[in-house]
Amino acid sequence: MQPRFLIIGAGITGAVLAHRLACDGASVTVIDQQAPASAASGRSFGWVNASFHLSEAHFHLRRAAMESHRRLAEDLSRSYQPEGCLWFEEEGEAFDRQHDALVALDYPLRLLDRAAISALEPRLAHPPARALFFPLESAVDLALLTRAAFEAASSHGAHLICGLTVSRLLTDDGRVTGIRTSAGDIAADHVVLCAGTGTPALLAPLGLHLPMLHRPGALLVTRPLPPLLHHILATPDQEVRQDHEGRLVAPASAHHQGDTAETLPSPPEMEQATLMRLRHLFPNAFIRPDRLLISERPVPGDGLPVIGAVLPGLSMAVMHSGATLAPLVAELMTLELGGQGEQPLLAPFRPARFFGATVET
């Protein structure tokens, strides 16, 4: 009999995990109170990289995840051509430390001078004296990727149910056996929490406290423009990319991956400030706002992913950034849930660091 998996959360992590488990022959149902990618996944900058990392183990996880994106694209019959990133978010000694650290980790990069930067991005008004170019970094539209993963999962028998609120996890003799929803109980052999910021509320009745940082984020999307930008751009004041429709996509805060702000300015202030920064980068472009997307990013208390077994019958995958990590996490969790043993890349990121000893699943 096929194992019955319930995945709570229809963001990018839940979608790709559903795809992997269904391809592996499992019975999979995904539950969400909203439509796919309605929360952080649909409001993400979508930068796939390992140049940002919090530890060496985190770097290796992110680096492996970059390759996993290529495999996922092949599986979903989608193109995957990394555009690369021009990075000069830091200057002076901080720039040198970033360069030296990534060289020591054997991360593909090139050190560029101003002339080389201008050759890559001729419309950039104020090219810096130097930048790092990361050729394998890419950007993905997570909302589109989430929907593509669900379509592929559906073709292998997975089910998606939207509009259901999960009120609690059901247990029997210490084992999670299913969920209680607004439409009744649903049984499962294994529940996987991919619910982002909604995860702590589901764990709390079990006596488990998952600390989460309060990290609101905002993303400005402009109206379509002629080609301005060929790569992801990471400057001291602004990160930005241009999508396939010509829209500039820009976080409303600099260094958004490591941003520690707990409050946001008013939406009009964020929009105007971001527009001013974009117009400084591209003063000859007629840049007009289209929409401002605000979301709460799912950042665990120590900033690192939380992945793996929690209790018998229960696992979880909560992280920032899912844009980079989701495809690899789905691959590795599918192996573990399928009885292939613990995956070493996930060892530093287990829930046990918050909840105590790991459990047998």
Backbone hydrogen bonds, N-H to C=O, Kabsch-Sander energy under -0.5 kcal/mol:
donor,donor_aa,acceptor,acceptor_aa,energy
5,F,3,P,-0.7
5,F,27,S,-3.4
6,L,190,H,-2.5
7,I,5,F,-0.5
7,I,29,T,-2.8
8,I,6,L,-0.5
8,I,192,V,-2.8
9,G,7,I,-0.8
9,G,31,I,-2.7
15,A,11,G,-2.4
16,V,12,I,-2.4
17,L,13,T,-2.3
18,A,14,G,-2.2
19,H,15,A,-2.0
20,R,16,V,-2.6
21,L,17,L,-2.8
22,A,18,A,-2.5
23,C,19,H,-2.3
24,D,20,R,-1.3
25,G,22,A,-1.6
26,A,21,L,-2.3
27,S,3,P,-2.4
28,V,26,A,-0.6
29,T,5,F,-2.2
30,V,159,H,-2.9
31,I,7,I,-2.8
32,D,161,I,-2.0
37,A,10,A,-1.9
38,S,35,A,-1.2
42,G,39,A,-1.0
43,R,40,A,-1.6
44,S,41,S,-0.6
48,V,46,G,-0.6
48,V,138,S,-3.3
49,N,47,W,-0.7
53,H,51,S,-0.6
59,F,55,S,-2.3
60,H,56,E,-2.4
61,L,57,A,-2.0
62,R,58,H,-2.4
63,R,59,F,-3.1
64,A,60,H,-2.2
65,A,61,L,-1.8
66,M,62,R,-1.6
67,E,63,R,-1.0
68,S,64,A,-1.5
69,H,65,A,-1.6
70,R,66,M,-0.8
71,R,67,E,-1.5
72,L,68,S,-2.5
73,A,69,H,-2.4
74,E,70,R,-2.0
75,D,71,R,-2.3
76,L,72,L,-2.2
77,S,74,E,-1.1
78,R,73,A,-3.1
84,G,137,E,-2.6
85,C,134,F,-1.6
86,L,232,I,-3.0
87,W,85,C,-0.7
87,W,132,L,-3.5
88,F,86,L,-0.5
88,F,234,A,-3.4
94,A,91,E,-1.1
95,F,91,E,-0.8
96,D,92,G,-1.9
97,R,93,E,-2.5
98,Q,94,A,-2.1
99,H,95,F,-2.5
100,D,96,D,-2.8
101,A,97,R,-2.6
102,L,98,Q,-2.2
103,V,99,H,-2.3
104,A,100,D,-2.3
105,L,101,A,-1.2
106,D,103,V,-1.7
107,Y,102,L,-2.7
110,R,133,F,-1.7
112,L,110,R,-0.6
112,L,131,A,-3.0
114,R,129,A,-0.9
117,I,113,D,-2.3
118,S,114,R,-2.5
119,A,115,A,-1.7
120,L,116,A,-1.7
121,E,117,I,-2.7
124,L,121,E,-1.6
125,A,281,L,-2.7
131,A,112,L,-1.8
132,L,87,W,-2.8
133,F,110,R,-2.9
134,F,85,C,-2.7
134,F,132,L,-0.6
137,E,134,F,-1.2
138,S,48,V,-1.7
140,V,46,G,-2.3
142,L,140,V,-1.0
145,L,141,D,-2.5
146,T,142,L,-2.7
147,R,143,A,-2.1
148,A,144,L,-2.3
149,A,145,L,-2.4
150,F,146,T,-2.1
151,E,147,R,-2.2
152,A,148,A,-2.2
153,A,149,A,-2.6
154,S,150,F,-2.8
155,S,151,E,-1.7
156,H,152,A,-0.6
156,H,153,A,-1.1
157,G,154,S,-2.0
158,A,153,A,-2.4
159,H,28,V,-2.4
161,I,30,V,-3.1
162,C,160,L,-0.5
163,G,32,D,-1.4
164,L,32,D,-1.4
166,V,164,L,-0.5
167,S,165,T,-0.7
167,S,180,R,-2.6
168,R,180,R,-1.2
170,L,178,G,-2.5
172,D,175,R,-2.6
175,R,172,D,-1.3
176,V,312,P,-2.7
177,T,170,L,-2.6
178,G,170,L,-1.0
179,I,186,I,-2.5
180,R,168,R,-2.7
181,T,179,I,-0.5
181,T,184,G,-1.9
182,S,165,T,-1.3
184,G,181,T,-1.4
186,I,179,I,-2.6
188,A,177,T,-2.6
189,D,4,R,-1.9
190,H,4,R,-1.8
191,V,313,G,-2.8
192,V,6,L,-3.0
193,L,315,S,-2.6
194,C,8,I,-2.6
194,C,192,V,-0.8
198,G,195,A,-2.4
199,T,196,G,-1.9
202,L,198,G,-0.9
202,L,199,T,-0.9
203,L,199,T,-1.7
204,A,200,P,-2.2
206,L,203,L,-1.8
207,G,204,A,-2.4
208,L,203,L,-1.5
210,L,208,L,-0.6
213,L,299,V,-3.0
215,R,213,L,-0.9
217,G,295,S,-3.2
219,L,293,L,-2.5
220,L,250,A,-3.2
221,V,291,R,-2.8
222,T,248,L,-2.2
223,R,288,R,-2.7
225,L,246,G,-1.4
232,I,84,G,-2.4
233,L,240,V,-2.8
234,A,86,L,-2.7
235,T,233,L,-0.5
235,T,238,Q,-2.5
240,V,233,L,-2.3
241,R,249,V,-1.7
243,D,247,R,-2.8
246,G,243,D,-2.0
249,V,241,R,-3.1
250,A,220,L,-2.7
250,A,248,L,-0.5
252,A,218,A,-2.6
256,H,253,S,-0.6
258,G,255,H,-1.1
259,D,256,H,-0.7
270,M,266,S,-2.6
271,E,267,P,-2.6
272,Q,268,P,-2.4
273,A,269,E,-2.6
274,T,270,M,-2.4
275,L,271,E,-2.4
276,M,272,Q,-2.3
277,R,273,A,-1.8
278,L,274,T,-2.4
279,R,275,L,-2.8
280,H,276,M,-1.5
281,L,277,R,-1.7
282,F,278,L,-2.4
285,A,282,F,-1.7
287,I,285,A,-1.3
288,R,286,F,-0.6
290,D,221,V,-2.5
291,R,221,V,-2.2
293,L,219,L,-3.1
294,I,292,L,-0.5
295,S,217,G,-2.6
297,R,215,R,-2.3
297,R,295,S,-0.6
299,V,213,L,-0.6
299,V,297,R,-1.4
301,G,211,P,-2.5
303,G,300,P,-2.5
306,V,318,V,-2.6
307,I,349,F,-2.9
308,G,316,M,-2.6
310,V,311,L,-0.6
310,V,314,L,-2.9
311,L,314,L,-1.3
314,L,311,L,-2.5
315,S,191,V,-2.5
316,M,308,G,-2.0
317,A,193,L,-2.7
318,V,306,V,-2.4
322,G,319,M,-0.5
324,T,321,S,-0.5
325,L,321,S,-2.3
326,A,322,G,-2.2
329,V,325,L,-2.6
330,A,326,A,-2.5
331,E,327,P,-1.8
332,L,328,L,-2.7
333,M,329,V,-2.7
334,T,330,A,-2.0
335,L,331,E,-1.7
336,E,332,L,-2.2
337,L,333,M,-3.3
338,G,334,T,-1.4
339,G,336,E,-1.7
340,Q,335,L,-2.9
346,L,343,Q,-1.8
347,A,343,Q,-0.5
347,A,344,P,-1.3
349,F,346,L,-2.1
350,R,347,A,-0.9
353,R,350,R,-1.4
354,F,351,P,-2.4
355,F,351,P,-2.3
356,G,352,A,-2.2
